C-alpha cells in the first residue's frame, strides 16, 4: 500500500489568500485562487495527495472550529440558515470550485475540514425544541450561549440526536458537494468542543467534552453515571460518523474522521473508515508517536497519523530543527498506516504561516522525508543561500536552539490530550475547570511524551505534600525535573539570542526581516521558559504554604518565596508582549495572539493572561485559606476583552 500525505490548515480557508513558502502574496494581489494555485503547485512537487483547509474565513470573520457551510450553501430547504446574499454565496462557490478544479489537474485533492454540532443561530431559533436544548447548556469552558464567530452567525452545542438537526446536516453535506463537485471529500472531527445536555445525549447527567476524571464533577457523578454518559456520548459519535460517511459514500467522496477523544470506543467504532489520530505529536515534541495509534491498528482500523508542525506549543515563535523533522518522518514511515497529515496552525498567532522562511523549512523537510519520499535538501545550505554565506550557518544553529522551546516544553508542562500550549494560563490554583489546576494529575506527560524521564510538576507537588520542608531544595537545586528543564530551555534560547544579535546582517531585505523575527522569537522563547520556571517554583512554594500551620514563620517564609517567584513570572510574561508585537510587524497573523481572538481552549490573548496572572499574584500574597481552591480561583470571563467571552455571549 502506498502511503499518502496531506496538509490540514486551520487557517487560511479556501476563501482567503495564503502566502506560501515563497513569500509572494503581494504578487498575486491577494487573490485566493491565484495564491492557492501556487500552494497546489508547491504541494504537487512534494507529492502531497490532499490539502485540507476550511471553507470559512477565519482571518476576517473569525469563524473558529471550522464550520463554514453558510458561506457556500443557499439552503433552499432551510431559509432561516442563510447568512449571506445569493451573490456572495455564488462568488464563494466559484472561488472554491476554481481552486479544487486546479487541484484535480495537479493530482492534489482538495478536501475541507469541519467540526460539528453547530448551526446558524437563526436556524436554531426557528426550531424551538433545539433552541430549548441549546439554551440549557452551561459549559464550564465556553460559558453560556457563546457564538462561534465574530459576526455572531454561528452557535454550537446543538443536539445531534434530534432528527431536525441530523436532517439539516445531511442537507448541508449534500449541498456543498452538489455546489462544488470538484472537492475530493471532507475530514470531520466528530463531537469535539460541542455537546448537548439533554437526557438522550447524556443519560440525564451533563458531560463536557473537555471534562476529565480528576474533577469534583466527575467524582460526584460516580462510576455508574459516568458509564451511562460515556455510552451515550459514544452512541452519538458513532451515529454521527455513520451518517456522515453514509452521505459522502453515496456522493463518491473521500472521508477522514479525526478520533480525538474516541480511544475508549475503539472496538465499537465502524470499520473501513479512514481515521486520523488526534494526540500523536499534536504538539511538536521529541516524544512519540503516541502508542494510542497501535491500539487503533490492533482493532483493525485504517489510520492516518497527525503531526503538528507549528501547533499550540510554539506560540509566536519561529523555529526549525532538521533532525526532529527527519526523526518524525522516519517514525511515521515505520507505522502501518494510510499516511500522515501535517497540521499547520496559523490562527491565534502561532507561526505556522508558511510565508516565514524558517517555519517553511519544517513543513518542507517533513514532506520530503515522508513516504512517498522526495529528494531532501539541506536546510543549512538553504539558510546560507537565504541569509548569506557569512551569517547563514550561524542563524541555522540559532534556530535549532530556539526549537528547544517547543520540542521540550511538552515534557515539562504537559496537559493530558494536548501537550503544552504556549498561551494557556496554568490556573495556579483554584476550583477544577478546564484546563485544570497546575500540579494536578492532569499535568502528567505519558512516557512517550517524556522521553528524558523528567520528574513532573505533579510529582514535585506530591513530594511537598509528603514533606513540606523539602520545598526549598526543590526550588533552589532542581535536577532532572520540570523546573530544571525550563531553566535549560531558557539558557539554550539565551545562547540563540546572542548568536542572532551578533551575526552579520543579511544582504537581502527578506533576510533582514526574517532575522528580526528570529531575534524576537529567541527573546520570547527565553522569556516564556523563564516564566514557566518561575511559575513552577512558585507553585511548589505555595503547596508548602498550604501544608504548613497558618501564621508560623515557616508559613510566612514560604508565602514570601511563592509571591517573589510568581512576580518574576508575571514580569517575564509582561516582557514577552513587546517582542510579540515586534514579530507581529513582520508576520501580522501573530497579532491575533496579542490583540483579539476567540481563543480555543481559552488560550487567551497575552494581555488577558497578564491580567489574570496579576490577580493570581495578588491572591498569593493575601489569601488566608483554609478553602484554598475556592479563594484562589480567578474567574476568566471578567478578564476577557469585550470581543470574546462575555462579549461573545448573548
Secondary structure, DSSP 8 states (H G I E B T S, - for coil): ---EEEEEEEES-TTS----TT--TGGGTT-HHHHHHHHHHHHHHTT--EEEE-SS-HHHH---S---HHHH---TT-GGG--S-HHHHHHHHHHHHHHHHHHHHTT-EEEEEE--S-EEHHHHHTSHHHHHHHHT--BTTTBSSBBSSTTS-EE----TTSHHHHHHHHHHHHHHHHHTTT--EEEEETTSS----SHHHHTTS---TT--TTSHHHHHHHHHHHHHHHHHHHHHHHHHHHHHHHHHHHHT-EEEEE-TTGGGGTTTS-SSSEEE-SSTTSS--SS---THHHHHHHTT-EEEEEEEEE-TTT-S-----HHHHHHHHHHHHTS-SSEEEEEEE-GGG-S--TTSHHHHHHHHHHHHHSSS------HHHHHHHHH-TTTHHHHHHHHHHHTHHHHHHTTTS-BTTTB--TT-----S-S--TT--TTSTTS---GGG-TT--B-HHHHHHHHHH-GGGHHHHHHS--SBHHHHHHHHHHHHHHHHHHHHHS---SSHHHHHHHHHHHHHHHHHHHHHHHHHHHHHHHHHHHHHHHS-TTSHHHHHHHHHHHHHHHHHHHHHHHHHHHHHHHHHHSGGGHHHHS----GGG---HHHHHHHHHHHHHHHHH---SSHHHHH---SGGGS-TTSGGGGB-
